[in-house]
C-alpha cells in the first residue's frame, strides 16, 4: 500500500560525484577496455581523414600563402586563401557569433556528437595515444597489473618506450599547432636554424610540446570532464528530444543474469497459497557491465545522460556485441532521445530547433553578403582635423585630407592614383607619387583637393574619389569639401 508523507528516494545520487574521483577526492585512474565494432571502425576512418587534413593543411598554399592561418601576434588571418586584416574584424565577430549559434543548434539536436567524432582531444586520445598504450602495455587488465607491479626491467622498458613515443607525437602536434599560427615556413626555420635566432619560437614550441604531453599522458579524460565547457553546456542546451547515446531502460529493465535451465522471463511467482505476486519479466540487459568497462570517462550510461559522456559510441559497440551473443536485438544502447525511448517517437524539429535554425540562416546569409561585398582594397579619406579651407586664388578653394590605402591581398598594388569622379577639381599629393602598397600592408599620406567656387553646393560638398592601380579601378571613397557656405 502506498504511504503518504514519506521522503522521496533520490534515484540520481550518481550525479553527486564523478566516476574518476573517489570519496576522499583522489583520482580514480580509468582503464578503458579496448574498443571494437562498427561505430569504432567508422570513427577510425573519420579520424584518419581528419588527421590527414590537420597535418596536411599547413602545407597547402594559395598564391604563396597558407590555406589557413591564425596569426594573432601579427593580426594576420587567412581563411581558405582569403586574407583578412584588422579592418575586417566585424566579419570575424559575425563569424564567431554564427559559429556559436551553430554549436548551440547542433547540440540541441545531436547532443555531444562533435566530442565523440570530431574533437581533436578525443581523436588524439582514443585513436593515437590510447592505441600506442594498448600496443605497448596491453589491454585494460594488463595495464592495471603493470602499474601495480614492482619496477622491473620489463616495466621500465615499456613505460620509457611509451613516454618517448608520447612526447615525440606531442612535439609533432605542437609543430602543427604552431604552423596554423605563424605558418609552416616559420616552423621549419625554428626547427632547422640555430636556436639563438628563434628563441621565442623555440620556447613556444617546447611549451606547447610539454602541454600536449601532459594532457595526453596524465590529464586525459579530465579535459572533457572538468576543463572543457562543452559538457556543461549540455545541461542548458539538451532537451528530451535531443539525440544522444541513451540506454533503453524500458527494454532493458529489470537487469538480470541469464541462468541455464531458467527462463529469462517469468510471468508470476506463487509465494503463498492465498496470494499471488506479479513478477516483472527480466529485461534484455544482462548486467555484464561491459558498457562501463569500455567507457573512456568511466561512467555507467545506464544511469542516463551525464556531462561526462562524450558520445564516443564505445558502449553501443560493446552492448551490440553482447546482444548478438545472447541472441537479442541490437540497440539496447543506441543513438536516441529521451522521448524516443519513453514514447517511441523521435521529434527533431521542435520550436526551439526551428528558432535556432532561423537565426542561423539569417547569420549565414548576412555573412555571405558581407563576404561577397568585401573589397580587396579599402581606402579611407578624411579631412585633416582642425584645418579650414584655404584660398588658392579668387576662384579656387583648397582642403587638406589624410588618406590610407589598405591592401587586403597578398599581391602588391602598384601605380596607385586618385581621381575625382563627380567634380572638376584637382588633387595635389603632398610629396611625390603614392608608394606601392605591399601585400597585406597599408600606406598613409596626405593630399590637397582644389575646387572651383562654382562647383561648390554649399558649406559641405560631397565628393567621390576613385582609386586606380594603373588603369584599373580598385576602390572608391567618399568625403566632403568644406567651403564658406
C-alpha positions in Angstrom: 0.0 0.0 0.0 1.3 3.5 -0.8 2.1 5.6 2.2 2.0 9.4 2.1 4.4 11.9 3.6 7.3 9.6 3.1 10.6 11.1 1.8 11.1 10.5 -1.9 14.1 8.3 -2.6 16.9 10.0 -4.5 17.5 7.8 -7.6 20.2 10.1 -9.1 22.8 10.0 -6.4 25.4 9.2 -9.0 25.2 12.8 -10.1 26.7 13.9 -6.8 30.1 12.8 -7.8 32.1 11.9 -11.0 33.4 8.5 -11.8 37.0 9.5 -11.8 37.2 10.8 -8.3 36.7 8.8 -5.1 35.1 9.8 -1.8 38.4 11.2 -0.5 38.8 13.4 -3.6 41.6 11.3 -5.1 41.6 10.5 -8.8 40.5 7.1 -10.0 42.6 6.1 -13.0 40.4 4.9 -15.9 41.5 1.8 -17.7 39.0 1.5 -20.6 38.8 -1.9 -22.3 40.0 -2.0 -25.9 37.2 -1.0 -28.2 35.8 -2.5 -31.4 32.7 -2.7 -33.5 31.0 -0.9 -36.4 30.9 2.5 -34.8 34.5 2.3 -33.7 35.6 1.3 -37.2 33.6 4.3 -38.6 35.2 6.6 -36.1 38.6 5.3 -37.0 38.1 6.1 -40.7 36.8 9.6 -39.8 39.8 10.1 -37.5 42.3 9.1 -40.3 40.7 11.7 -42.6 40.7 14.4 -40.0 44.3 13.7 -39.0 45.4 13.9 -42.7 43.7 17.2 -43.0 45.1 18.5 -39.7 48.7 17.7 -40.6 48.4 18.4 -44.4 46.6 21.8 -44.5 49.6 23.9 -43.3 51.5 22.7 -46.3 48.7 23.8 -48.8 49.3 27.3 -50.2 47.2 29.6 -52.3 49.2 32.3 -54.2 52.1 31.6 -51.9 50.1 32.0 -48.7 48.8 29.3 -46.4 45.3 28.0 -46.9 44.6 28.6 -43.2 46.5 31.0 -40.8 45.5 32.5 -37.5 48.5 34.7 -36.7 47.2 36.6 -33.7 50.6 38.2 -33.0 50.8 39.9 -36.4 47.0 40.3 -36.7 47.0 38.3 -39.9 44.3 35.8 -40.7 43.8 33.7 -43.8 40.8 31.6 -44.4 40.8 29.4 -47.4 43.3 31.6 -49.1 41.5 34.9 -48.4 43.5 37.3 -46.3 41.6 39.1 -43.5 43.1 42.3 -41.9 42.1 44.1 -38.7 39.8 46.2 -40.8 37.7 43.0 -41.4 37.2 42.4 -37.6 33.4 42.8 -38.0 33.4 39.8 -40.3 35.3 37.7 -37.8 33.0 38.8 -35.0 30.0 37.8 -37.1 31.6 34.5 -38.0 32.2 33.8 -34.3 28.6 34.5 -33.5 27.5 32.3 -36.4 29.7 29.5 -35.1 28.3 29.8 -31.5 24.7 29.6 -32.8 25.7 26.6 -35.0 27.2 24.8 -31.9 24.0 25.6 -29.9 21.8 24.3 -32.7 23.9 21.2 -33.3 24.0 20.4 -29.6 20.2 20.8 -29.2 19.6 18.4 -32.0 22.5 15.9 -31.8 23.9 16.4 -28.3 27.6 15.9 -27.8 28.2 14.2 -31.2 31.1 16.5 -32.0 33.0 15.3 -29.0 33.0 11.7 -29.9 33.6 12.0 -33.7 35.5 15.3 -34.5 37.0 16.8 -31.3 40.9 16.7 -31.6 41.1 15.8 -27.9 39.1 12.6 -28.5 40.7 11.7 -31.8 44.3 12.0 -30.4 43.5 10.3 -27.1 41.4 7.4 -28.4 42.8 6.9 -31.9 46.5 7.7 -31.4 47.8 7.7 -27.8 45.4 5.0 -26.4 46.3 2.7 -29.3 50.0 3.1 -28.6 49.3 2.3 -25.0 47.4 -0.9 -25.9 50.3 -1.8 -28.2 53.0 -1.4 -25.6 51.2 -2.2 -22.3 48.3 -4.4 -23.4 44.5 -4.1 -22.7 42.9 -2.7 -19.5 43.7 -5.6 -17.2 47.3 -5.8 -18.4 47.7 -2.1 -17.7 46.4 -2.5 -14.2 48.8 -5.4 -13.5 51.7 -3.5 -14.9 51.0 -0.3 -12.9 50.6 -2.4 -9.7 53.7 -4.5 -10.3 57.1 -3.5 -8.9 59.6 -1.8 -11.1 61.3 -4.4 -13.2 63.4 -4.2 -16.4 60.3 -5.1 -18.4 58.2 -2.3 -16.8 60.9 0.3 -17.2 61.3 -0.5 -20.9 57.5 -0.4 -21.5 57.0 2.8 -19.6 60.0 4.5 -21.2 59.1 3.5 -24.7 55.5 4.7 -24.2 56.5 8.1 -22.8 59.1 8.6 -25.6 56.5 7.9 -28.2 54.0 10.1 -26.4 56.5 13.0 -26.3 57.5 12.6 -30.0 53.9 12.8 -31.1 53.3 15.8 -28.8 56.2 17.6 -30.5 54.7 16.8 -33.9 51.3 18.1 -32.7 52.9 21.3 -31.2 54.7 21.9 -34.5 51.5 21.5 -36.4 49.6 23.8 -34.0 52.3 26.5 -34.4 52.1 26.1 -38.2 48.5 27.3 -38.0 49.6 30.4 -36.1 52.9 31.5 -37.6 53.0 29.5 -40.8 54.8 26.2 -41.7 57.8 28.1 -43.2 58.5 29.8 -39.9 58.1 26.5 -38.0 60.7 24.9 -40.4 63.1 27.8 -39.7 62.7 27.3 -35.9 63.4 23.6 -36.3 66.3 23.8 -38.7 68.1 27.1 -37.8 70.2 27.8 -34.7 68.1 28.2 -31.5 69.7 31.6 -30.8 67.9 33.0 -33.9 64.4 31.9 -32.8 64.4 32.0 -29.0 60.8 33.0 -28.7 59.6 30.5 -31.3 61.6 27.7 -29.8 60.3 28.4 -26.3 56.7 28.3 -27.6 57.4 25.0 -29.4 58.8 23.4 -26.2 56.0 24.9 -24.1 53.3 23.5 -26.4 55.0 20.1 -26.6 55.1 19.6 -22.9 51.5 20.9 -22.6 50.2 18.3 -25.1 52.4 15.6 -23.5 50.9 16.4 -20.1 47.3 16.4 -21.5 47.6 13.0 -23.2 49.8 11.2 -20.8 48.2 12.3 -17.5 45.2 14.7 -17.7 43.4 12.7 -20.4 39.6 12.4 -19.8 39.8 15.2 -17.1 39.9 17.6 -20.0 36.4 16.5 -21.1 35.1 16.2 -17.6 36.4 19.2 -15.8 38.1 21.6 -18.2 36.1 21.7 -21.5 33.0 23.8 -21.0 31.1 22.0 -23.7 30.0 19.2 -21.4 28.4 21.6 -19.0 26.6 23.3 -21.9 24.6 20.2 -22.3 22.7 20.9 -19.1 21.1 24.0 -20.7 21.1 23.0 -24.3 19.8 19.4 -24.3 16.1 18.7 -24.1 14.1 15.5 -24.1 14.1 15.4 -27.9 17.9 15.8 -28.3 19.6 12.8 -29.9 22.2 11.4 -27.5 23.7 8.0 -26.7 21.0 6.5 -24.5 20.1 3.3 -22.7 16.7 1.9 -23.5 15.6 1.4 -19.9 12.1 0.3 -21.0 13.5 -2.7 -22.9 16.5 -3.3 -20.6 15.0 -3.2 -17.1 15.0 -5.0 -14.8 18.5 -6.2 -15.3 19.4 -9.8 -14.6 21.9 -12.5 -15.4 21.0 -15.3 -17.8 21.0 -18.7 -16.0 20.9 -22.0 -17.5 17.6 -24.0 -17.3 15.8 -20.9 -16.1 13.8 -18.7 -18.5 14.7 -15.1 -18.6 11.1 -14.1 -18.4 8.7 -15.3 -15.6 5.1 -14.5 -15.6 4.4 -14.9 -11.9 5.7 -16.4 -8.7 3.5 -18.0 -6.1 4.6 -17.2 -2.6 1.5 -18.2 -0.7 -1.5 -20.3 -1.3 -3.7 -17.3 -1.0 -1.6 -14.6 -2.6 0.0 -14.2 -6.0 2.6 -11.5 -6.5 3.3 -10.5 -10.1 7.0 -10.5 -11.1 8.1 -8.3 -13.9 10.0 -10.2 -16.6 13.7 -9.6 -16.8 14.8 -7.1 -19.4 17.4 -7.5 -22.1 20.2 -6.0 -20.1 22.2 -8.9 -18.6 24.2 -6.6 -16.3 27.6 -7.6 -17.9 28.9 -4.1 -17.2 30.9 -4.1 -20.5 29.4 -0.7 -21.3 31.2 0.7 -18.2 34.4 -1.2 -18.9 34.9 0.4 -22.4 33.8 3.9 -21.4 36.9 6.3 -21.6 35.3 8.5 -18.9 34.3 5.7 -16.6 30.5 6.3 -16.4 27.6 4.0 -16.5 25.5 5.0 -19.4 22.5 3.1 -18.0 22.1 5.9 -15.4 21.1 8.3 -18.1 22.7 11.3 -19.9 25.7 12.6 -18.0 28.0 15.6 -18.6 31.0 13.2 -18.6 29.6 11.3 -21.7 31.5 12.3 -24.9 29.2 10.2 -27.2 32.1 8.1 -28.3 29.8 5.1 -29.1 32.1 2.6 -27.2 29.2 1.4 -25.1 27.0 0.9 -28.2 29.5 -1.4 -29.8 30.1 -3.3 -26.6 26.4 -3.8 -25.9 25.6 -4.8 -29.5 28.3 -7.5 -29.3 26.7 -8.9 -26.1 23.2 -8.7 -27.7 24.5 -10.8 -30.6 25.9 -13.4 -28.3 22.7 -13.7 -26.2 20.6 -13.6 -29.4 18.7 -10.5 -28.6 18.1 -7.4 -30.9 20.8 -4.8 -31.1 20.1 -1.2 -30.0 19.7 -1.6 -26.2 22.2 1.3 -26.1 21.8 3.5 -29.2 21.5 7.0 -30.6 18.1 8.1 -29.5 16.3 10.8 -27.5 14.5 10.6 -24.1 11.1 10.9 -25.8 12.2 8.4 -28.4 12.7 5.8 -25.8 9.9 6.7 -23.5 7.2 7.4 -26.1 8.5 5.6 -29.1 8.8 8.7 -31.2 11.6 11.0 -32.3 10.9 14.6 -32.9 13.8 16.8 -34.1 12.2 19.9 -35.4 10.9 21.4 -32.2 10.0 25.1 -31.7 13.4 25.6 -30.2 15.3 24.0 -33.1 13.3 26.0 -35.6 14.0 29.2 -33.8 17.8 28.5 -33.7 17.7 27.4 -37.4 16.1 30.7 -38.4 18.7 32.7 -36.5 21.5 30.7 -38.0 20.1 31.0 -41.5 19.9 34.8 -41.2 23.5 35.0 -39.9 24.8 32.8 -42.7 23.0 34.9 -45.3 24.4 38.1 -43.8 27.9 36.6 -43.6 27.7 35.6 -47.3 26.5 39.0 -48.3 29.3 40.8 -46.4 32.0 38.4 -47.8 30.6 38.9 -51.3 30.8 42.7 -51.0 34.2 42.7 -49.3 36.8 44.5 -51.4 40.4 43.6 -51.8 41.4 47.3 -51.2 40.0 49.6 -48.6 40.6 53.4 -48.9 39.9 55.9 -46.2 39.9 59.7 -47.0 39.4 62.1 -44.1 39.7 65.8 -43.8 42.7 66.8 -41.7 41.3 67.7 -38.2 41.5 71.4 -37.3 42.1 72.6 -40.8 39.8 75.1 -42.5 39.5 75.6 -46.3 42.3 77.7 -47.8 42.1 80.2 -50.6 44.2 79.3 -53.7 43.1 82.3 -55.8 40.0 84.4 -56.4 38.1 81.4 -57.9 39.5 78.4 -56.2 39.5 76.9 -52.6 41.5 74.1 -51.2 41.0 71.4 -48.4 43.7 69.2 -46.9 43.0 65.4 -46.5 44.7 62.4 -45.0 44.4 59.1 -46.8 45.0 55.4 -46.1 45.1 52.7 -48.7 44.8 49.2 -47.2 45.8 46.2 -49.3 43.9 43.1 -48.2 45.6 40.8 -50.7 48.9 39.0 -50.8 50.0 40.8 -54.0 51.5 44.3 -54.2 49.5 47.2 -55.7 51.5 49.5 -57.9 50.9 52.9 -59.5 48.2 54.0 -57.1 46.5 57.3 -58.0 43.4 59.2 -57.0 40.8 60.7 -59.4 37.8 62.9 -58.6 34.7 61.4 -60.1 31.8 63.9 -59.6 33.7 67.2 -59.7 36.2 69.1 -61.9 38.6 69.8 -59.1 42.2 68.8 -58.8 44.1 66.5 -56.4 47.6 67.6 -55.3 49.7 65.0 -53.4 51.8 66.1 -50.5 55.1 64.7 -51.7 55.7 62.8 -54.8 53.8 59.7 -56.1 51.9 57.3 -53.7 54.3 54.5 -52.9 53.4 50.9 -53.9 51.3 49.1 -51.4 52.8 45.8 -50.3 50.7 42.7 -49.8 48.7 42.8 -46.5 50.0 46.3 -45.8 48.9 49.9 -45.9 50.3 53.3 -46.9 49.4 56.7 -45.4 49.7 60.1 -46.8 48.1 63.5 -47.5 46.8 65.5 -50.5 45.0 68.7 -51.3 41.8 69.0 -53.3 41.4 72.2 -55.2 37.8 73.1 -56.1 36.4 76.0 -58.1 33.9 78.0 -56.1 31.4 77.5 -58.9 31.4 73.7 -58.2 30.5 74.0 -54.5 26.9 73.3 -53.5 27.1 74.9 -50.0 29.1 74.7 -46.9 29.6 70.9 -47.5 30.0 69.4 -50.9 30.1 65.6 -51.2 33.0 64.2 -53.3 33.6 60.7 -54.7 37.2 59.8 -55.1 38.2 56.8 -57.3 41.3 54.9 -56.6 43.2 53.3 -59.5 46.1 50.9 -59.8 47.4 51.9 -63.2 44.3 51.9 -65.3 42.3 49.6 -63.1 39.7 50.9 -60.7 40.3 49.2 -57.4 38.2 51.2 -54.9 36.1 54.3 -54.2 36.0 56.6 -51.2 33.7 59.5 -50.3 34.5 62.6 -48.3 33.2 66.2 -48.1 34.7 69.5 -49.2 34.3 72.4 -46.8 33.6 75.8 -48.2 32.4 79.2 -46.9 28.7 78.3 -47.1 
